[in-house]
Amino acid sequence: MCGIFGYIGSRKDAGKVVVEGLKNLEYRGYDSWGVAWKSNGSVSVRKDIGKISDVRSEDFSDECSLAIAHTRWATHGGVTKLNAHPHTSCDKQIAVIHNGIVENYEDLRRDLAAKGHTFVSQTDTEIIPHLIEEEMKTTKDFAAAVRAACLKIHGRFAVVAIHAASAMLVAARNGSPLIVGVKRGKGEHAPALSGVEGYFIASDIPAFLDQTRTVQYLDDGEMLVSDGKSIFFSDIRTGEERPKREIEIQWTQQQAEKGAFEHYMLKEIMDQKESVARAVNQDDAQIMTLAKAIREAQGTFLVGCGTAAKACLAAEYFFSVIAETHVNVAPASEFKLFHHFLKPESLLIVVSQSGETADVLEAMRVAKSAGSKVLAIVNNEGSTIAREADYALRINAGPERAVASTKALTGQLAVFLLIAYALAGKLQEGKTLLLETSAAINDLLNPRYIERLKTLAEKISAKRDIFIIGKSWNYPMALESAIKIQEVSYIHAEGFAGGELKHGPIALIEEGTPCIALIGKDEVEGDSISNAIELKSRGGYIIGISPERSDAFDEWIRVPDATAAQAIVNIIPIQVLAYFLAVSRGKNPDMPRNLAKSVTVK
């Protein structure tokens, strides 16, 4: 949620560097943008509403080696030029970019105003440069002033600051991600002694993936100071040094780019030809250890947000049907209400694509306060969630940049299936099923199939409502289908358990209303078809996603028979359909309104 990017080093085109890097973070926010850079002993700022992708990096040609940039997803204050980051101090000598929410900003703003500070925006962020400016009245050390300011802030934050009179970049985090990219080399930009060309500070790895794959992670309650040749990490409260090791990221720039595809969403849908198989590539011993932990736990809880929460709901069925094991599922934002049931013998399983989701981190801390163990299923190996969990499994999906999650979901489902089969003592059977499913997905996503879904999308794109039904593990996928259609096409969509329609929602069905039925070759197949017939008899236009055609379907979208993995193959045509619904309605599926990729505020 919001993108931060900064550079300090030996290059003289820092403005251009941060603009280009920020374009790789636009999926985190695209309401407005801003850049601040230091040149000729002063700080210059340029910002505006709109997308950073529309900005020419060549327009930032001032010679400078220190710059910061931000792309915004509005929380405090509307989408205006004044509310865009960076924000500056009264004397314009300090510039700050910020992710998160300053929960006590009203009190701080009132105190600062009483001391003569004036404000021009509606944001909570603007108080931060003024806090730093106030602290510098008693210390000339810029880093010390940033440290003191951060100690006065309540809430989750990531802050990056620069100062006209200080040749350094200072950053701090508490709950919102910040990652350092280290660029080494022997070229014209790299100083001969240190071998460091510069440091990149960003809220996500894709920002600098075209520059370096060497990273250092800033943990909660830590800050960093860099002069471009070296970097110093410390505890915000004590100032004690926190040495960091350098880690090589396995993602490649090619994985993070959309290549020949018009949008990242379609590229990431097509990535599922390979990503499901990558999710299966897990250490058998580790999977069996985690299965044992679930078996021995006195209460297992699964939590996630949005799409990840639907993966948890599907896993509830996996564990029940495959392993005859009961688990509890709750949205991460609601989990703290279940703290009464937690004990040291409990196990919390959390799911997050980004590994930085605020509500998931809060759930983890609730569990840890009760002494419970935490297992994380994540895509980002170095994320906060992965590092704070007792165990972590990667889904190996590779970078996912479209706001609407696609390949991460199927990776999460695949990992949950592996664990369920391991619980049942059938791990190899589960791996075989998933590899066969991966091969079937590869065959499924062919040009003719994609074109068929595009034609269907164009046929129903003018409809006001779409309803989706499913039973068993297809019920959570019906809920997920509604999310996908809503978030990228803005069509009202709802998912239901098939048997629940007659208890109220069927009143919404009119002649020609698109109704999608997710069906598999399983014990509830007959019931699911009966539910589709109920909709058809009220005038519904029935779109069946199923291994076999039924007379109940007006349109049949074929999927392979994947038995227990049916949820994985059934959701993929919905992802494609949602994509083309957005495109046919003239919407950008990568950047849906009011949404951001990584939700790092509660």
Secondary structure, 3 states (H helix, E strand, C coil): CCEEEEEEECCCEHHHHHHHHHHCCHHHCCCEEEEEEEECCEEEEEEEECCHHHCCHHHCCCCECEEEEEEECCCCCCCCCCCCCCEECCCCCEEEEEEECCCCHHHHHHHHHHCCCCCCCCCCCCHHHHHHHHHCCCCCCHHHHHHHHHHCCCCCEEEEEEECCEEEEEEEEEECCCEEEEEECCCCCCCCCCCEEEEEEECCHHHCCCCCCEEEECCCCEEEEECCCCEEEEECCCCCECCCCCEECCCCHHHHCCCCCCCHHHHHHHCHHHHHHHHHCCCHHHHHHHHHHHHHCCCEEEEECCHHHHHHHHHHHHHHHHHCCCCEEEEHHHHHHHHHHCCCCCEEEEEECCCCCHHHHHHHHHHHHCCCEEEEEECCCCCHHHHHCCEEEECCCCCCCCCCCCHHHHHHHHHHHHHHHHHCCCHHHHHHHHHHHHHHHHHHCCHHHHHHHHHHHHHHCCCCEEEEEECCCHHHHHHHHHHHHHHHHCCEEEEEEHHHHHHCHHHHCCCCCEEEEECCCCCCHHHHHHHHHHHHHCCCEEEEEECCCCCCCCEEEECCCCHHHHHHHHHHHHHHHHHHHHHHCCCCCCCCCCCCCCCCCC
